[in-house]
Amino acid sequence: MGKGHVNKLAWQISKGLLTSTSDILLYSVFLFGASVGKSASSRGVCESFKEADNLFRKYNTKTLIESFSRVRNKKRYLVYQKNKGDRQISISSYGYKRLAEVIPTYRTERKWDKKFYLISFDIPEKKRTFRDSLRKHLKKIGAGLFQSSLWISPYNPTNYLKESVNYFSQQDWIIISPVDQYSIFPYFEEELPLLLEKTYKLADLNKRYKSFIDKEKDKKGLVVCFEYLNILKDDPQLPFELEPPGYKAKEANILYGALLKKDNKFF
């Protein structure tokens, strides 16, 4: 099984959320801890994965062992620790950093300073890699495309961009403008919901949350995890006071957490 096919399989299994088997294995250990079954050896862990969840049966054992060894030895995402004489698998600081990069998290605190931030940039074609990275990071912090090359966010993106992208060397091409909510929307209560819907497609997101709530109650394992996380990935997670009435994100997150705790036989 070639590397390209393996990565494609990872993308299919996670429904587009993850692009490598290494990330799927890391996320699985994060969810279900060290209770992975037969032994702490690479083969023992991988056989436990395949027995526990049908998704892993799409891989042959050799491919899983190679991926697990790469996660543990080369990437150093996982480490062995002793617990009452037994070796158990734990996630390293590198592993947690990687999870933060690829797995979306539902934010229970969303402070809002009652401003919006307009972000515009004019980045040359030769800087395409940076431009694409900037767009990805803007989406990650709740920014949406307002107009052509003009993004809007209720969160101040400055500090995040300084930490996440090579901001200082490119900042001449990026303009961040804070705008008071009533300056940009004179009729705030009437105009804002229309803008948020146009920018973020919240109605479509809410339909996906409702479908998850209605259809996923009897599922378990990685399938339900990836179903939920792919919706959350697309959710801008706006300040709670900006979410439309009846928005199901919080209910879906509660269900997701309950499903993970429902049955400890995932792994």
C-alpha positions as CSV (number, residue, x, y, z in Angstrom):
1,M,0.0,0.0,0.0
2,G,1.8,3.1,-1.2
3,K,2.0,6.3,0.8
4,G,-0.3,8.2,-1.6
5,H,-3.0,5.6,-1.2
6,V,-2.6,5.4,2.5
7,N,-3.0,9.2,2.8
8,K,-6.0,9.1,0.5
9,L,-7.5,6.4,2.7
10,A,-6.9,8.5,5.8
11,W,-8.7,11.4,4.1
12,Q,-11.7,9.2,3.2
13,I,-11.9,7.7,6.7
14,S,-11.9,11.0,8.4
15,K,-14.2,12.6,5.8
16,G,-11.6,15.1,4.8
17,L,-10.6,16.2,8.3
18,L,-7.2,14.4,8.5
19,T,-4.7,13.7,5.7
20,S,-2.5,11.1,7.3
21,T,-2.8,7.8,9.1
22,S,-0.4,9.2,11.7
23,D,-2.9,11.8,12.7
24,I,-5.7,9.3,12.9
25,L,-3.6,7.1,15.2
26,L,-2.6,10.1,17.3
27,Y,-6.2,11.3,17.6
28,S,-7.4,7.7,18.6
29,V,-4.9,7.5,21.4
30,F,-6.0,11.0,22.6
31,L,-9.6,9.9,22.7
32,F,-9.3,6.6,24.3
33,G,-6.1,6.9,26.3
34,A,-3.7,4.0,27.0
35,S,-6.4,1.4,27.2
36,V,-5.6,0.0,23.8
37,G,-5.8,-3.7,24.6
38,K,-3.4,-6.5,24.1
39,S,0.0,-5.0,24.6
40,A,2.0,-1.8,24.3
41,S,4.0,-3.2,21.3
42,S,3.3,-1.6,17.9
43,R,1.7,-4.8,16.6
44,G,-0.4,-5.2,19.8
45,V,-1.7,-1.7,19.7
46,C,-2.5,-1.9,16.0
47,E,-4.3,-5.2,16.3
48,S,-6.4,-3.7,19.1
49,F,-7.3,-0.8,16.9
50,K,-8.4,-3.1,14.1
51,E,-10.5,-5.3,16.4
52,A,-12.1,-2.3,18.1
53,D,-13.2,-0.2,15.1
54,N,-14.2,-1.2,11.6
55,L,-12.5,1.9,10.2
56,F,-9.1,0.5,11.0
57,R,-9.9,-2.7,9.1
58,K,-9.5,-0.8,5.9
59,Y,-5.7,-0.9,6.6
60,N,-3.5,-3.9,6.5
61,T,-1.7,-4.5,9.7
62,K,1.8,-3.8,8.3
63,T,0.7,-0.3,7.2
64,L,-0.7,0.4,10.6
65,I,2.4,-0.8,12.3
66,E,4.6,1.4,10.1
67,S,2.4,4.4,10.8
68,F,2.4,3.8,14.5
69,S,6.2,3.4,14.6
70,R,6.5,6.7,12.6
71,V,4.2,8.5,15.1
72,R,6.2,7.2,18.1
73,N,9.8,7.2,16.8
74,K,10.1,9.8,14.1
75,K,7.5,12.3,14.9
76,R,7.8,11.7,18.7
77,Y,4.1,12.3,19.2
78,L,3.8,9.3,21.5
79,V,5.9,8.0,24.4
80,Y,5.8,4.9,26.6
81,Q,5.4,5.4,30.3
82,K,5.4,2.8,33.2
83,N,2.3,2.4,35.2
84,K,2.4,-0.2,38.0
85,G,5.0,-2.1,36.1
86,D,3.2,-2.0,32.8
87,R,4.1,0.1,29.8
88,Q,1.4,2.5,28.6
89,I,1.1,4.9,25.7
90,S,1.0,8.6,26.4
91,I,0.9,11.6,24.1
92,S,4.0,13.8,24.2
93,S,4.1,17.6,24.1
94,Y,4.8,17.3,20.4
95,G,1.7,15.2,20.0
96,Y,-0.5,17.7,21.8
97,K,0.8,20.5,19.7
98,R,0.0,18.5,16.6
99,L,-3.5,17.7,17.8
100,A,-4.1,21.4,18.4
101,E,-3.2,22.0,14.8
102,V,-5.5,19.5,13.2
103,I,-8.4,18.8,15.6
104,P,-11.0,21.6,16.1
105,T,-12.2,22.3,19.6
106,Y,-15.5,23.6,20.8
107,R,-14.8,26.9,22.7
108,T,-17.0,27.3,25.8
109,E,-15.7,30.9,26.4
110,R,-15.9,33.5,23.6
111,K,-15.2,37.0,24.8
112,W,-16.3,39.7,22.5
113,D,-15.3,43.3,22.6
114,K,-18.3,44.4,20.6
115,K,-16.2,45.2,17.6
116,F,-15.6,43.7,14.2
117,Y,-12.3,43.4,12.5
118,L,-12.0,43.9,8.7
119,I,-8.9,42.1,7.3
120,S,-7.7,42.9,3.8
121,F,-4.5,41.8,2.1
122,D,-2.9,42.1,-1.3
123,I,-0.2,39.4,-1.3
124,P,1.8,38.8,-4.5
125,E,1.4,35.6,-6.5
126,K,4.9,34.6,-5.6
127,K,3.9,34.5,-2.0
128,R,1.0,32.1,-2.7
129,T,2.0,29.7,0.0
130,F,1.8,32.4,2.7
131,R,-1.5,33.7,1.2
132,D,-3.1,30.2,1.4
133,S,-1.8,29.7,4.9
134,L,-3.2,33.1,5.9
135,R,-6.6,32.2,4.6
136,K,-6.6,28.9,6.5
137,H,-5.7,30.6,9.7
138,L,-8.3,33.3,9.3
139,K,-11.0,30.7,9.0
140,K,-9.6,28.9,12.1
141,I,-10.3,32.0,14.2
142,G,-13.8,32.7,12.9
143,A,-13.1,35.0,10.0
144,G,-15.3,34.8,6.9
145,L,-15.0,36.3,3.5
146,F,-17.1,39.5,3.5
147,Q,-16.3,40.7,0.0
148,S,-13.7,39.9,-2.5
149,S,-10.3,40.0,-0.6
150,L,-12.0,41.5,2.4
151,W,-12.5,39.3,5.5
152,I,-14.5,40.0,8.7
153,S,-14.2,38.6,12.2
154,P,-15.7,39.4,15.6
155,Y,-12.4,38.5,17.1
156,N,-9.2,40.5,17.0
157,P,-6.9,38.4,14.8
158,T,-3.6,40.3,15.4
159,N,-2.1,38.3,18.2
160,Y,-3.1,35.0,16.7
161,L,-1.6,35.8,13.4
162,K,1.6,36.9,15.0
163,E,1.9,33.5,16.7
164,S,0.7,31.4,13.8
165,V,2.0,32.8,10.6
166,N,5.1,34.7,9.5
167,Y,3.2,37.9,10.1
168,F,6.0,40.4,10.8
169,S,7.8,39.8,7.5
170,Q,4.5,40.1,5.6
171,Q,2.6,42.7,7.5
172,D,3.0,45.4,4.9
173,W,0.5,43.5,2.8
174,I,-2.1,43.0,5.6
175,I,-4.4,45.6,6.9
176,I,-6.5,44.9,10.1
177,S,-9.2,47.6,10.8
178,P,-11.3,47.5,14.0
179,V,-14.8,48.8,13.5
180,D,-17.4,49.6,16.0
181,Q,-20.5,47.4,15.6
182,Y,-22.8,50.4,15.1
183,S,-20.5,52.1,12.6
184,I,-20.5,49.2,10.2
185,F,-24.2,48.3,10.9
186,P,-26.3,51.5,11.6
187,Y,-29.3,49.2,11.9
188,F,-27.4,46.6,13.9
189,E,-30.2,44.3,15.0
190,E,-31.8,44.2,11.5
191,E,-28.7,44.0,9.3
192,L,-26.3,41.9,11.3
193,P,-28.1,38.5,11.1
194,L,-28.3,38.9,7.3
195,L,-24.6,39.6,7.1
196,L,-23.6,36.7,9.3
197,E,-25.8,34.4,7.3
198,K,-24.3,35.6,4.0
199,T,-20.8,35.3,5.3
200,Y,-20.9,32.1,7.3
201,K,-23.9,30.1,5.9
202,L,-25.1,29.5,9.5
203,A,-28.4,28.0,8.4
204,D,-26.6,25.2,6.5
205,L,-24.3,24.6,9.4
206,N,-27.3,24.3,11.7
207,K,-28.9,21.7,9.4
208,R,-25.7,19.7,9.7
209,Y,-25.8,19.9,13.4
210,K,-29.4,18.9,13.5
211,S,-28.7,15.9,11.3
212,F,-25.9,14.8,13.5
213,I,-28.1,15.1,16.6
214,D,-31.0,13.1,14.9
215,K,-29.0,10.4,13.2
216,E,-25.8,9.8,15.3
217,K,-27.3,8.8,18.6
218,D,-26.8,5.1,18.0
219,K,-23.3,5.3,16.5
220,K,-20.0,5.1,18.3
221,G,-16.2,5.1,17.7
222,L,-14.3,7.1,15.1
223,V,-17.3,7.5,12.8
224,V,-19.2,9.7,15.1
225,C,-16.1,11.6,16.1
226,F,-15.3,12.5,12.5
227,E,-19.0,13.3,11.7
228,Y,-19.1,15.9,14.4
229,L,-15.6,17.3,14.0
230,N,-16.1,18.0,10.3
231,I,-19.1,20.2,11.2
232,L,-17.2,21.9,14.0
233,K,-14.3,22.6,11.6
234,D,-16.6,24.7,9.4
235,D,-18.2,26.5,12.3
236,P,-16.8,30.0,12.9
237,Q,-17.7,29.7,16.6
238,L,-19.0,33.2,16.8
239,P,-19.6,34.9,20.1
240,F,-22.7,33.3,21.7
241,E,-24.7,36.5,21.4
242,L,-24.2,36.5,17.7
243,E,-25.4,32.9,17.1
244,P,-28.9,32.8,15.6
245,P,-31.8,31.5,17.6
246,G,-32.1,27.8,17.7
247,Y,-28.5,27.2,16.8
248,K,-27.6,23.6,17.7
249,A,-23.8,23.8,18.1
250,K,-23.9,23.5,21.9
251,E,-26.4,20.6,21.9
252,A,-24.3,18.8,19.3
253,N,-21.2,19.2,21.4
254,I,-22.9,17.9,24.5
255,L,-24.1,14.9,22.5
256,Y,-20.6,14.3,21.1
257,G,-19.2,14.3,24.6
258,A,-21.9,11.9,25.9
259,L,-21.3,9.5,23.0
260,L,-17.6,9.3,23.8
261,K,-18.4,8.4,27.5
262,K,-21.3,6.1,26.7
263,D,-19.3,3.0,26.0
264,N,-15.7,2.4,27.1
265,K,-15.3,-0.3,24.5
266,F,-14.2,2.0,21.7
267,F,-10.7,0.8,22.3
